[in-house]
Amino acid sequence: MTWRELWDETATTIGDRSQARWLCEVAASAENGDDFTSMLGDEPTERMVAHLDAMLVRLATSEPLQYVLGQWSFRHIELAIDRRVLIPRPETEIVAGVAIGKATEFDPERMVADLGTGSGAIGLSMAFELPLEGTTVWITDASADALDLARANLAGLGRAGRNVRVGQGSWFEALPPDAIFDVIVSNPPYVEIGSPDIDTSVTEWEPPAALFAGGDGLDDIRALIAGAPRHLRRGGWLVLEIGSSQGPAVADLLGASDYVEVEIRPDLAGHDRVAVARRF
């Protein structure tokens, strides 16, 4: 059996040809899509077939595809992904884009922080996409397990990785006490405990500490809004991912604190998703 035939068989099994290709690419240790295309006429080894079979068993238990693959694309980088961290989502790519855009306003140097980095998705994207010269990025998390994975992803970032610093701790405790930033960004937990809107596949597989934030989902957002002014320069930006129903409440919290130019931006589905505000 060739890889082309095995891809066809896998697509029939799971009912999705694109996902079947991704599984086959990982099983084949293909470097990229073109590499896999060049292998379509080859016969897979027994080890490769066993790897694919093991992934299909995991997928059949409803384990998320991203965890089964062990990797996922985020903007312009590839990330190792497992159950220690949240699965990076398209909405968070928008948050990262906003933070990168704000950071480019500061020239020739910019210092940014991604708090609660998880896999490192936002912070490492900032390091990768911002100018190599003059950029410093802090990535932090309270979870040592999450930081282990973020460090692994940092190791694969290339030259941009030299601009990244890593800190462990809860929110601002992970930063040097005197550190002042141009942009602070975070995708914090923002789901209310007991929310009926969260999918069971999320609650069963993804880390609860990265999801839930009190009875209204705003506990960590409140902490970030309150603490950021001590670490933001005047005119610096705070960028937060928020829940789709939290826009008005978050705007009120920002407006009542040391911020101006408060804005709630939508995701691609038109739902409130990004809170942006400048330190007064």
PETA-V527007 format. One record per helix or strand. SS is the DSSP state (~ for helix, > for strand). FROM is the first residue (numbers start at 0). LEN is the number of residues. If there is no record, write none. Layout:
# PETA-V527007
ss = (SS:SS)
from = (FROM:FROM)
len = (LEN:LEN)
This chain:
# PETA-V527007
ss = (>:~:~:~:>:~:~:>:>:~:>:~:>:~:~:>:~:>:>:~:~:>:~:>:~:>:>)
from = (1:2:16:32:42:45:64:70:76:89:109:120:134:143:157:163:170:180:190:199:207:211:218:231:246:258:271)
len = (1:12:11:6:1:15:5:4:4:14:6:9:7:12:6:5:4:6:1:6:3:1:10:10:9:8:8)
